[in-house]
């Protein structure tokens, strides 16, 4: 049986962040850049991930959580304060074990479980102090960079764009992290990406290409 891709949005439209939440954006079946990259890899994977009635949500890895935390901390600091609770600076666990002497407290630690339960009662999401320290340092480095700081001032975050593809009639969607107009560059669509690879390494461009960043950039420009 053929599955038809249906979007709740049927015409070209723009939403501000307060009009369409991140969750509402991702739940809409219009085609985003992640879907395009998945389809390029394998149509069956795309179907299983986006259209199948039996699809399941995957647990986030620590790298994915750090990326999400870093994004909100840098671009939506007021939302971060409202939605997240930072854990106390718990004692180091696994101390003395080979290669784990400096490993921060993990999710199996009793104090962390207690802290998460407390957060459930307050309606906030828990974040480890060590993770918070890391994303804060990342945000501080970006704010100190002359060009990067200009790109994140006097703009608008989390706008959602929907556009109908003229050839197929399918709805496309795009949600760049930040939109700003710069005198030297014109209107810029900014996406904040985290990576474990140093920006100074020659491997960075190959890494970005392997992740399909060029597809995402082209999709943003086309839809927005």
C-alpha positions as CSV (number, residue, x, y, z in Angstrom):
1,X,0.0,0.0,0.0
2,X,1.4,3.4,-1.0
3,X,1.9,5.9,1.8
4,X,1.0,9.5,0.8
5,X,3.1,12.2,2.4
6,X,0.6,14.7,4.0
7,X,1.5,18.0,5.6
8,X,-0.9,20.0,7.8
9,X,0.4,23.0,5.9
10,X,-0.9,23.2,2.3
11,X,0.6,26.5,1.0
12,X,3.7,28.6,1.3
13,X,3.8,29.9,4.8
14,X,6.1,31.3,7.5
15,X,5.8,30.9,11.2
16,X,7.6,32.5,14.1
17,X,8.8,30.3,17.0
18,X,5.9,31.3,19.2
19,X,3.4,30.3,16.5
20,X,4.9,26.9,15.8
21,X,6.9,24.9,18.4
22,X,9.9,22.8,17.5
23,X,7.9,19.7,18.3
24,X,5.0,20.8,16.1
25,X,7.5,21.5,13.3
26,X,9.2,18.1,13.4
27,X,5.9,16.2,13.7
28,X,4.6,17.7,10.4
29,X,5.2,15.4,7.4
30,X,6.5,18.1,5.1
31,X,9.9,17.1,3.8
32,X,12.9,18.6,5.6
33,X,16.6,18.3,5.0
34,X,17.0,15.4,7.3
35,X,14.3,13.5,5.4
36,X,16.1,14.3,2.1
37,X,19.4,13.0,3.4
38,X,17.7,9.9,4.7
39,X,15.9,9.3,1.3
40,X,19.2,9.8,-0.5
41,X,20.8,7.1,1.6
42,X,17.9,4.7,1.1
43,X,14.2,5.2,0.4
44,X,13.3,2.3,2.6
45,X,15.1,3.9,5.5
46,X,13.2,7.1,4.9
47,X,9.9,5.2,4.9
48,X,10.7,3.4,8.1
49,X,11.9,6.6,9.8
50,X,9.2,9.0,8.6
51,X,6.1,7.3,7.2
52,X,5.8,3.8,8.7
53,X,3.1,3.3,11.3
54,X,5.5,1.1,13.2
55,X,8.2,3.7,13.4
56,X,9.8,4.2,16.9
57,X,11.6,7.2,18.3
58,X,15.3,6.6,19.0
59,X,16.9,7.4,22.3
60,X,19.2,10.4,22.0
61,X,23.0,9.8,22.4
62,X,25.0,12.0,24.7
63,X,26.4,13.8,21.6
64,X,22.8,14.6,20.5
65,X,21.8,15.8,23.9
66,X,24.9,18.1,24.1
67,X,24.0,19.5,20.7
68,X,20.5,20.2,21.7
69,X,21.6,21.8,25.0
70,X,24.2,23.9,23.3
71,X,21.7,25.1,20.7
72,X,19.2,26.3,23.3
73,X,21.9,27.8,25.6
74,X,23.4,29.9,22.9
75,X,20.3,30.9,20.9
76,X,17.5,30.8,23.4
77,X,19.0,31.6,26.8
78,X,15.6,32.6,28.3
79,X,14.1,29.3,27.3
80,X,17.0,27.5,28.7
81,X,16.6,29.1,32.1
82,X,12.8,28.3,32.0
83,X,13.0,24.7,30.9
84,X,16.2,23.3,32.4
85,X,17.6,22.6,35.9
86,X,21.3,22.2,36.4
87,X,22.4,19.5,38.7
88,X,24.8,20.1,41.7
89,X,28.4,19.5,40.9
90,X,28.3,15.8,42.0
91,X,31.3,13.9,43.1
92,X,33.3,12.0,40.5
93,X,32.5,8.4,40.2
94,X,34.6,5.4,39.1
95,X,37.6,7.1,40.6
96,X,40.7,5.1,40.4
97,X,39.7,2.8,37.5
98,X,41.9,2.8,34.5
99,X,41.0,5.6,32.0
100,X,38.0,6.6,34.2
101,X,39.6,8.6,36.9
102,X,38.0,11.8,35.6
103,X,34.7,10.3,34.3
104,X,31.8,12.5,35.5
105,X,28.8,11.1,37.4
106,X,26.8,9.0,35.0
107,X,23.1,8.2,34.8
108,X,23.3,5.2,37.1
109,X,24.4,7.3,40.1
110,X,21.9,7.5,42.9
111,X,22.2,11.3,43.4
112,X,21.4,11.8,39.7
113,X,18.3,9.7,39.9
114,X,17.2,11.7,42.9
115,X,17.8,14.9,41.1
116,X,15.9,13.8,38.0
117,X,12.9,12.9,40.2
118,X,13.0,16.3,41.8
119,X,13.0,17.9,38.3
120,X,10.0,15.9,37.3
121,X,8.0,17.5,40.1
122,X,9.0,21.0,39.0
123,X,8.4,20.3,35.3
124,X,12.0,21.1,34.3
125,X,14.5,18.9,32.3
126,X,17.6,17.9,34.2
127,X,21.1,18.6,32.9
128,X,24.4,17.4,34.4
129,X,26.6,20.2,35.8
130,X,29.5,18.8,33.7
131,X,27.4,19.1,30.5
132,X,26.3,22.6,31.5
133,X,29.9,23.7,32.0
134,X,30.8,22.3,28.6
135,X,28.0,24.1,26.6
136,X,28.5,27.3,28.5
137,X,32.2,27.3,27.5
138,X,31.2,26.6,23.9
139,X,28.7,29.5,23.9
140,X,31.3,31.9,25.4
141,X,33.8,31.1,22.7
142,X,31.2,31.9,20.0
143,X,30.2,35.1,21.6
144,X,33.8,36.3,21.7
145,X,34.3,35.7,18.0
146,X,33.7,39.0,16.1
147,X,31.9,37.5,13.1
148,X,30.0,34.8,14.9
149,X,28.8,37.3,17.5
150,X,27.5,39.6,14.7
151,X,25.6,36.7,13.2
152,X,23.7,36.1,16.4
153,X,22.6,39.7,17.1
154,X,19.4,41.5,16.1
155,X,18.0,38.6,14.3
156,X,15.1,36.1,14.7
157,X,15.5,32.5,16.0
158,X,13.6,29.4,15.0
159,X,11.5,30.6,12.2
160,X,9.7,27.8,10.2
161,X,9.3,28.0,6.5
162,X,6.9,25.9,4.4
163,X,7.0,25.9,0.6
164,X,5.4,23.7,-2.1
165,X,7.7,22.1,-4.6
166,X,6.6,23.3,-8.0
167,X,7.5,20.0,-9.8
168,X,6.1,17.4,-7.4
169,X,3.5,19.4,-5.4
170,X,5.1,18.0,-2.2
171,X,5.4,20.4,0.8
172,X,8.9,21.2,2.0
173,X,9.9,22.6,5.3
174,X,12.9,24.4,6.8
175,X,13.7,25.7,10.3
176,X,17.1,27.4,10.4
177,X,18.4,28.2,13.8
178,X,18.7,32.0,13.2
179,X,17.9,34.5,10.6
180,X,19.8,37.8,10.5
181,X,20.5,40.6,8.0
182,X,24.2,41.7,7.9
183,X,25.4,44.7,6.0
184,X,28.3,42.8,4.3
185,X,26.4,39.6,3.6
186,X,22.7,40.3,3.2
187,X,20.1,38.0,4.7
188,X,21.9,35.0,6.4
189,X,20.4,31.7,7.5
190,X,22.5,30.5,10.5
191,X,22.7,26.9,11.7
192,X,24.6,26.1,14.8
193,X,26.4,22.7,14.6
194,X,28.4,21.0,17.3
195,X,31.2,18.6,16.4
196,X,33.9,16.5,18.1
197,X,36.4,17.5,15.5
198,X,38.4,20.7,15.9
199,X,37.6,23.5,13.6
200,X,41.3,23.9,12.8
201,X,41.6,20.4,11.4
202,X,41.7,19.7,7.6
203,X,39.2,16.9,8.3
204,X,36.4,19.3,9.2
205,X,35.2,20.0,5.6
206,X,35.2,16.3,4.8
207,X,33.3,15.6,8.0
208,X,30.7,18.2,7.2
209,X,30.3,16.9,3.6
210,X,29.9,13.4,4.9
211,X,27.1,14.5,7.2
212,X,25.3,16.2,4.2
213,X,25.6,19.7,5.5
214,X,25.7,20.9,1.9
215,X,22.2,19.3,1.3
216,X,20.9,21.1,4.4
217,X,22.3,24.5,3.3
218,X,20.8,24.1,-0.2
219,X,17.4,23.0,1.3
220,X,17.3,26.1,3.6
221,X,18.0,28.4,0.7
222,X,15.4,26.8,-1.5
223,X,12.6,26.7,1.1
224,X,13.3,29.9,3.0
